[in-house]
Amino acid sequence: MNVYLAFRWLLVICVLNCLGACADKDIPETAPELDRLAARAQAITIIRDDFGVPHIYAKTDADAVFGLLYAQAEDDFPRVERNYYWAIGRLAEAEGEAALFSDLRARLYMSTDEAKAAYAAAPAWLQALCDAFADGLNYYLATHPEVTPKVLTRFEPWMPMFFFEGSIGGDIEQIPLDGIRAFYGEGRSVELAAMEEARAPKLGYEQHLGSNGFAIAGERTRSGNTMLLINPHTSLYFRGEVHVVSEEGLNAYGAVTWGQFFVYQGFNEHTGWMHTSTGVDFMDEFVEEIVENSDGRLMYRYGDELRLVEVSEVTLRYKDGESIAERSFPTYRTHHGPITHMLDGKWVATRINWDPVTALEQSYVRSKKDGIEGFNAMMDMRTNSSNNTVYADSSGNIAYYHGNFIPKRDPQFDFSKPVDGSNPATDWLGLHSIDEIVTLTNPPNGWLQNCNSTPFTAAGEYSPNPQDYPIYMAPDVENFRGIHAQRVLKSASDITLDGLLDLAYDNYLPGFEALIPGLIEAFDAQGNEYPNLAPAIDSLRDWDLRVSKDSVPMSLAYFYGMQFREDGQNPLGLRKMALINYFGAESSYGERLTVFASAVERLHKDFGQWDTPWGEINRFQRLSGDMNLAFDDDKPSLPVGLASGDWGALASYRAVRRNTKRLYGVSGNSFVAVVEFGDKVRAKSILAGGQSGDPSSPHFYDQAQPYVDRNFKDVAFYREDVEARAVRKYHPGED
């Protein structure tokens, strides 16, 4: 930290102490830094509507970012702060020594000095946004002395360089901590199978929490306008809803990941963008041949030469009881990337997309595009590696992009496995251009969809041909949600915004199409051994495979499916959709009946009867603003007639038990919006629970009942609509 930054930091601390002693929070004349921030705040107006959504207005983009971060901190500072101390590698200072290897992973890819250098090299306009990011958060802390940060008492403009992608984690979270811990913490090797298992989806859970995106052409809508479904499936309070406007062309509405200065999934007056998690292979592991030269320095073989391994050291701090301790680690890097683990005794470097400046540029300028040509130019920056994109605009275009950052590789190698880093032929050969990746624009069928599924069914019969692309470009497999989406879209016409919601919330569950008939078949063949199951089986016979709050068959099917995941045999090593279908069609009759009997017994034990309606089991509850939610069967909750996307539910609602008998929602539909582009943009939205993470706020739980009832609010996009619904209008820093 240079002298000037040290002075600024100490000054704000002094101001915080002073403000704590001033009941009216007047800004002392002796605090020039705070005077500057207060003057800047006067150029920004925040209007809170009747649901607490912040609409930020400013003359410049940078001032709008200041207001956006200030508003986010008002709504949920703990999540803003945690996203950053996680991203910059200081998680252990809050959570203890067990988090050290998460911090080490972050620092393997970028040191704080490198982040500062990246900020210094950024274009002036991006530096201005990063400055505004820091100013907005620091002004919030200075004007809210009652807030006690866990780690970050000051935010710096280089911090977004660590958190540039949009979804917290992005690429880096796909690097298993097991390997880093084994190599740097224990000095041992791991087996390839163990690393593959660490990356693999766990049965019963979605590896990516997922998302759905639909784009509908005007020929399918009543108005003749294009429409877009924005339906991320994240943890329920993962993003806030915002609207940010400047006189420099910014007018973006949608979901923002806490602490970022751009709308991640959303729309402006002319374009809309929805991201879904991709299966594109965008990271590779290179097995390095390490030798020691005569001077004792580490070298790695690359073709006919030996290159020097970059060796450095990082010191990390961690919470140890009531104090802070430190632990230092060596770090190693080749031109492929940092060493992340050791396989069978050999060092392995993992290469991912790491271009923070360009990635931040792409993430921000996305929200200001006004048509498909500009959007394609933005996509050609190619730094978004973990997302697919579903697009619609006011000119009538719909489009789909499967991935964005996709390295070119020599097809003679299998990059789904670690490759030989000593062979120069395994190096990346640049990036695929936009016209080389899997894309679709304005297909004749008039619709596009992606539900974390293969792109080769994105537009029905007009989908791309997998034979036209290398396997690493789209290894994604089909899932039940993708199948469901194709069915509802294929025959849809005369669609309105409410009709698009009907499609997005269609309650059929294709995940039970094999499982339940297979159970009935088994009972009809061998049910004489289980006569007590007859009433429950009869209930399932008449089921239309649709979920609702009142459905008893849904309760039976869910408990049966989950019991099979716990107890069922998987001799073929299948996963996800293939495994569920195997249980239904290829497992033995005896196994099916035994598993179902256990499921019925569990229902009896937990709820006193097998014929318990789904809404008595599946609940929505928000008791606190904690990030790791606790639930309580004895406290109020709401019945939810949704189901997990694992079973093909488009409106996904994954619920779990946490020392409870009932199930409580933790992920799935979070922020959801439907958008129509015409002469004026129209939209409806919902946010799980509410805008605020503070239980004392009126907007902590005001969207809970509308959320479970699917009662979406109209989006206030134009200034006159915002003013009409304004509940509070203020400048940052005002009470």
N, C-alpha and C positions, 0 to 999 in steps of 0.2 A: 504494500500500500504506500503510495507516494505521500509527501508531506501535505499536499492540498487535500487529498482524499481523507487522510487521517484527521486533518483539521475539520473537514465537513462532518465526519463521523462523530467526533467529540462534541461539535457544536450541536448536532441534533440530540445527542444524549443530554446535553445541558438543557436544551429546550424542553425535552421530555420531562426532565425533573422540574423545570420551571412551570410548565403547563400543569403538572400534577398539583402544584401549590396554588394555581389560579382557578378559582371557581368558574370564572367567566371565560376561561381559555383565551384571554387576550394574548396577542403575539407580542413579545417583548421587542422594543425598538433595537435592542442590542443583538438581535438574531438575524443578520442579513440573509443567511441561507433560508430560514423559514419565511422571511419577508418575500424572498423571490418566489418560493413555492406558493405562498398565499396570493401573491399578485397573479401568478399563472392560473391559480384556481378560479379567479374571477372571470377568466375568459371561457370558462366551461360551465355548461348548464346540464344538470341531471334532472330528468323528470321521471318519477316513479309512477307507474300506472296502477290501476286497481288490483293488480296481482303482484305488484312489487317489481315488475320488470323494469330495469333501468334503461332509459333512452338518453344517450349521451350526445350532446350537441356542442360543437366547437368550430372555430374558424379553420384550424389546421388539423391535419391527421395526427400530428404529434400531441396536440392538446387533447384531441379525442381519445388517444391512447392513455394519457394521464387520467382522464375522467373514467375511462373503462376500468383501469386497474384500481382506482380508488373505489369505484362502485363494487367491484368484485370483492375487495377486502371488506367492505361493509357487509356484504352478504355472507361470506364464508372465509375469513382470513385464515383459519387453521388449515383449510385445504389448499389455499394459495401458497402458504408458507411450506407445507409439507411437500407439495409438488416440486418446489425449488430446492429444499434441502435434500430431498431424494435425488433430484437430477444432478446437482453439483457435487454430490458425494459427501454429504454430511449427515446422512440418516442416522448413523451410529451415535451422534451427539444427542439425539433424541431418544433412540430406542436401544442403545447399549451395544455391547461388543458383538452380539450375534449379527448385527447389520453391517459389520466392517467390510464384508466381501461384496455387498451391494455398492458401498462407497468405492471400494477398490476397482470394481468393474467400471464405474463412471470415470475414474481417474486414469484408468488404462487407456481410455480413448481420448481424453483431453484433460490437461492440467489447467489450473486456474490461470496460469501465465499464458497458456495457449488460447484460452477463452478471451483473455484481455487483448491478445494480439489479433484474434479474429474480429473482435469489436473494432479495434483500431483500423483494421483493413476494410471494414464495411463501408459501403457508400454513405455519403453524408445523410441522406434521407433516412436510411435504416438506423444509423447512429442516433438520429433525432428521436426515432420511435423507441429505441432502447433506453435513451435518456429519460423519455417520458414515462416509460414503464417503471423505472426506478423512482422517479420523482413522485409518481402517483401513489406508490406503495409507501414510500418514506413519509409523504405528507399525511397519509392515513395514520401511520404510527405516531407521528408527531402530534396529531390532533386527537388521538385516542389513547391517552396515557394509561387507561384502564386495561388495555390489551397487552398481554405479556407473551411475546413470541417464545417459542420453544428453542429456536436456534438462531434465526435470522433477525437480528435487531436492526439491520440495515440492508437494503437491496442495492445492487450495483448493476450498471448498464450492460456488463458483460455476461450476466447470468443467463439471459435468454439463449446464449450460444450453446448452453448445455441442454436446452429444452426447446428444440426448434421444429419438431415434427408435427405435433398436433394432438396425438394421443400420448398420454404420459407413458414413457418407456419407449414406444416406437420400436426401432430395430433392437436396441441394446437389451431389452428385456428378454429377447429370444436367446440370449447367451446364458446358458445355465450357470447358476452360482456354484453348483456342485463341483464343476471342473476348476473354477477359480479357487475355491476353498481348498480343494485337494492339492493343487499345484503350489499356490502361494502360502497356504496356511499349514499344510501337512507334508509337502514335498513328495507327494506320491502321484502315481499314474492312475488313470481310470480306464475302464474297458469301453470300447466303442458301444457295446450294447447298453451299458449303463448311461452313457451320454444320450443315446437315442431314446431311452426310457425317460430321461429327465425332460426331453423336449416333447415327448408324445402326449396327446390328450389323455387325461385321466378318465376312466369310465365313469359315466354318470355326470360329467361336467363338460361344459364347452371350453375348449382350449382358448379360443378367442370368444369373448362374450358376444361378439357378432354384430350384425346390423342388417337391415333391409333397405334397399333403395329401389324405387319404381320411378320410371319416367314415362309419361303418357303423351303421345302426339295428339294434336287437335282433332284429327279424324276420329278419335275415340271419345272425345269429350263433348258434352252438350253445348258448351260455349264456343267450341272450336279453338280453344286456347290450350297450350301445353300445360301439363301438371307434373308435380314432383312430390314423391313421398320421401320425407326425411325421417328415418326410423332407426337411430342407433340403439344397439343393445349393450349398454354399459352397466356398471354398477349404478344404482338408482340415483345417486347424488354426485355423479362424476363431473357433470357440467352444469353451468348456469345458463339462463336465457338472457340475451342482451340485444340491444339495438344501439349501434354506434354510427354517428353521422358527422361529417365535416364539410366545409365549403370547398375542399379540394377533391371532391368526387367520391368520398366514402359514404356509403349508406347501406350498411350490412346488418342483417338480423339473423339470429340463430343461436346455436350452442357454442359456448366458449369453454375450453378446458381451463379449469381454475388456474389463473396466473399467466395466461397467454394474452397477447395483445392483438389477436386476430380471431375472427369468427371461424370456427373449425368446420361446422356443418351448417349451411344456411343458405341465404339468398339475398340479393339486392333487387332493385326494381326490374332488372332485365335478365339476370342469370341466377340459377340455383345449383348447388353442388351438394352431393351426399356421398360420404366416404363409408366404405365397408372394408373390414379387415381382409387382406389378400393372402393367398397361398403361394404367390410368386416366390421363386427361389432368388432372394436378393442378398444372401450372405453365404460365404464359403469359408471352409477350414483348410488350411495349408499345413501339411506335416513337414516340419523343418528338420534338416540334418545339421545338428549343432556339433561343432568341434571347438577345441581350445587351441589357440596358436602358441608359439613359443614364449610369448610374453604373458601368457595366461589370460588373454582376452578371448571372449566368446565370439565365434564366427559362425555363419550359416552358409551352406553350399547353395549356389545358384548357378546352374549350368556348369561351366568350367572354372568359375571363380569362387572365391570365398569372400563373403561380405561381413562387415562388422555388425554384430547385434547391438542395437541401441540399448544401453543399460542406464537406468535411472533409479531414483528412489522417491517414494511418496510417504509422507507421514500423515496418518489419519488420527483424528480425535474420536473418543467414544465415551459415552456416559458410563461411569463406574460408581454405582451407588449415588451419593450426593456430589461426587466430584467428577472431573474430566481427566481421563488418562489418554495416553498416546501410544500408537504402535506404528512402526515403520516397516515398509515392504519394498524390496527391490522390484523393479518392473523391467520387462524385456520387450523389444519390438523389432520386427523385420519390416521390409517394405510392404509385406502383405498386411501388416497390422500388429497389434499387441499379442503377445503369447497369453492365451486364455486358459490353457489346460495341457495336460500331457496324456497321450493315448499310447498304451502299450510301451511306455518308456520313451516316447518321442514327443518333443515339444510341438505344439500346434498353435498357429496364429489364426485368428478369426478376423476376416475382413467384412466390414459392413459399410453402408453409406455414411460418410462423415464429412459433410460440407455445410457447416452450420450457417454460414452467411447466405449462401445461395438458397438453402432450405428455408430460412426465415423470409428471404425475399419472396420466394414462391408462395409460401403460406399466406403472406400478407397481400400481395398483389392479386391473388385469386379472388379476393372479395370485392375488387373494384372492376372486374371485367364486365363488359356490356354486350358480349356476343361470342359466338363460337370461334371466330378467327382469333380474337384476343385470348380466349380461354385455351385454345390449342397452343398459342405462343407461350402462354404461362406453363402449360403442361410440358412444353419442350425444354423447360429448365431441368426437369427430370431429377428431382431430389426427394420426391415423395415415394418412399419404398414400401411402406407397410399398408398402403391403401389402394383399393379400387375406387373409381369415381363414377357416379351416376349423375348426369347433367341434363338440364332443360333450360330453355330461354324463351324470351318474349317474341323472338322472330320465328318460333315454331320448330326449333331444332331440339332433338333429344340425342344423347350420345352416352357411350359407355367406354371407359378406359380400364383395362385390367392391369393394374399396377402402373408404375410410372418410372421408377428407377430400376432398370433391369440390366445387369452387366452382360456383355457378350462373352461367350466362352467357346472354347474349342470343343465341338460335339464328340470328339473321340473319348473324352473323359466323362465319368459319372460324377457330376458335382453335387449329387445328393449325398455323397459320402466325402470324407476328407480326401484331398488330392495331394500329390507329391509336390511340395513347395520348391524342391530343388530343380524341378523341370520347368524351364521358362515357358513352355507351351501351355502350362496350366494358368498362367496369369490372365487376368481380365483383359479384354481386348476393346476397351471403351464401353460405351453404353448404347443400348438399342435406341434408335430414334423412334419418335412417336408413331411414324407410319409403319414401323416394324413390329410394334407390340400389338396385343389383341385389343382392337378397338371396333366400335360399331357406331355409325352415325345414321340417323333417320331410317331405320329398317322398315320395309314395306308393311310389316304387321302393326306398326304404330305403338309399340311398347317395348320397354327394356326393363330388366330386373337383375339385381344381384343380391343374394342372401348368403354371402360368404361361400358361394357355390361355384361350380365350374362356369367359365365364361361361354362354354360351348352349348349352353342352353339359355343364354341371356335374352335371346329374342326368338325363342321357339325355333321354327324351321328356318329362320333367317339368321341363325347364330353362326359364328365362325366355325371353320373346319379345323379340328385339332391337328390334322396332318400338315397344316400349313405353318406350324409353329414348333420350335424346339420344346422338349418336355419341361425344361426348367422354367419356361415362360408361363405355364399354366398347369401346374400339377394338381390344382384343386379338384376335389371330387364332388360329386353331387351330394346334397343333403335333403332332408325332408322339407325344410323351408323352401329350398329352391324348387322342388317338385310342386309344392303347394302354390307358390307364386305363379308358376307357369299356368297352372290350371285356372286360377281365378282371373288371370289377365287375358287368357286366350279368348274368352267369349265376352269380355267386358266391353260395353259401349255406352254412349250417352252418359258419360261419367261426370258427376259434379264433385265439388270438394267433399261433400258428405258421402257421396258414392265412393270416392277414393278411400275414405276412412272405412267404409264397409268392406272394401277389398283388403285393406291393411289389417283389419280386425276379424277377417273371416275365421270362424271358430272350429273349422274342421281340422282333424289331427291325423295326417297320413302316416305318422309314426306307429299307429296302432293297426294299420291295415293288415299286416301279417300277424302281429302278435296276438290280437284278440280272436280272430277266426281260428288261429292255431290252437289256442286254449280251448275253444268250444269244440273243435274237432277232437282234441284229446279227451275231453270229458265225455263226449258222445261215444268214444271207443272204449274208455276204461273208467268212466265215472262211477261205476258201481262200487268202486273202492273208496269213493269220497261222497257218500250220499248227502252229507251236510252242506256240500258246496252247491247243490242244485239251485237254491234260490238266487245265489249270487251269479251263477252262470246264466240263469234265465234273465236276470237284469241286463247282463252284457249282450245277450242274444238280440235284444231289441234296440241296442244303442246305435245311434247314427254317427258315432265317432266325433261328436261335437262337444266342446267343453262349455260349461256354464256353471254358475254358482249353485244351481239346484240339482246338478247331475250327480246321481249316485254311481252310475257306471264309470264316470270320470275318476272318482275316488278309487274304485276297484282297479281300474286300468293303471292308474298311476302307481299304486302300491304294488301291483303285480309287476309292472315294468321295473321299478326300482329294486324289488326283491330279486328279480332275475339278474339284474346287474350285480347284486351282492353275491348271490348263490349259484348263478348259472355257470355251466361249463363253457369254455371258449377254446375248443381244441384246434381251431383254425387260426387263432390269433387275430380275430377280426376286431374292428373298431367302429364306433358310431353307428351309422345307418345299417351297414352290413351286418353288424352284430345283432342289432334289434331284429332285423328280418330273419337272421339265422335262428334266433330264439323262437320265433313264431312258426317257422316252416321246417326246420331241420333238427331241432332238439328232440329228444325222446318224449313220448306222451307222458311217461312217468315223471320225468323231470318237470314238465310244465305243470302237472297237477300238484306235485310236491311244493313247487315254488308258489303256486296260487294259494294253496292251503296255508302256507306261512304268511302270505300277504293278508289273507282274510283274518287270520289269528292276530296279526299286528293291529289291524283296524279295530277288532274287538277289544284288544288290550288297551289301546290308546283312547278310543272314543266310545267304548261301551256297546257298539253295534257295528255290523259290517255295512249297513245301508246308511252311511253318513254322507250327506250332501257335500259336494266339493267345497262350497263356500264356507262350510264349518271348519274345514281343514286348511284351506289356502287363504292366507290373510295378508293385509297390508297394515304395517305398524311402524311408526316413527316416534320413538320415545326420547331421543336425544340427537344432538348434532355430531355425535362421535363417528369417526371413520369406520371403526369396527363395531357395528351395531349389536346390541344385545336385545333380546326379545323376551316377552313375558306373557304366558297364557292367561294370567289373571288380570291383565291390563287391557284397556279397550283396543280393538283392532277392527278392520273392515274386511268383509268377505270379497274375494277377488275371483271372477269367473274367467281367468286366463290360465295358460299353461306354459311350460318351458318350450323354448324353441327346439330342444332336443327331440320333441315329439312332432315337430313340424308346425307348431303354432307360429303364425306370422307375427302377431303381437306377443312377443316373448315375455314371459314372467317366470324367472327362475327363483324358486322359494326353497328355503332350507330350514332345518331344525338346529337350534342352538340352545341346548338344554331345555327344549320345549317338546310338546307333542304336536302342536300345530306347526304348519309351514309358514314362513314369513319371507316376503320378497326381498331379494338382495340385488338382483340385476335383471336386465331385459329392457323393456320399454322405459325410457328415462325421459329425455326430451324427445318429443315427436311433433312433427309438423307436416301439414299438407299445403302445397303452394300452387296457385294458379297464376300464370303469366298472361296478361292481356294488355289493354291500354293502361290499366293500373294493376299492380300486383295485389292479390288477395291471398290471405293465409289464415290457417287455424293452427293452434298449438296446445300442447299440454306439457307439464313438467311434474315428474313424480314428487308428491309431497308439497313442495313449494319452493320459492326462490331463495329463501334464507336458510342458513344452517343454524340459526339461533332459535332455540325453542321458545324464547319470549317474544319473538317476532310474529305479527299476524300473518306473515307469509311463510311461516315454517310448515304449516299443515293445511293451508287454505285450498290447495289443489288436490288434496288426498281423495275426497269424495268424488269430485269431477274426474279424477284419474281412474278410479275403479268403475265409474259409471260411463266412461268414454264421452264425457261432456266437455268437448274442446272449447277453448276461448278463442274469440276472434283476435287476430294479431293487429295491434295498432302500429301501422307502418308509416303513414303520412302524418306530417306534423299536426294537421288539424285534428286528426283522430287521437293522436297522443295527448294533445292539449285537452280534448274533450273528456279523456279518461284520467287526467292527471290527479293524483292524490297528494303528491309532494313535489315541489320544484325548488331547487337549491343549487348552490355552488359547492364544490368539495370543501370540506372544512366547516360548513355551517351545520348547526344542530337541526 
